[in-house]
């Protein structure tokens, strides 16, 4: 398992998939980029189920899946079941 180091990664960019999922979940791009999820994660681990070079970075209420080889920030998720349930109970817009 490799250690996460934001300075070793290529320049991060948000995929269209992430932008779509973030909007659906009421998560702003600033939360993903500026809240330290990438720059200073609390937890990181490899997750290659959906492709090589994938890693999960978590901080605060969010987690992101990144491709370390390309710099793609693939998707954003909530870290807790409570946050998921709260999101599900919101009326659709």
Secondary structure, DSSP 8 states (H G I E B T S, - for coil): -----GGGS---EE-HHHHHHHHHHT--HHHHHHSSTTTS-SEEEE--TTSTTEEEEEETTEEEEEETTTTEEEEEEESSHHHHHHHHHS---
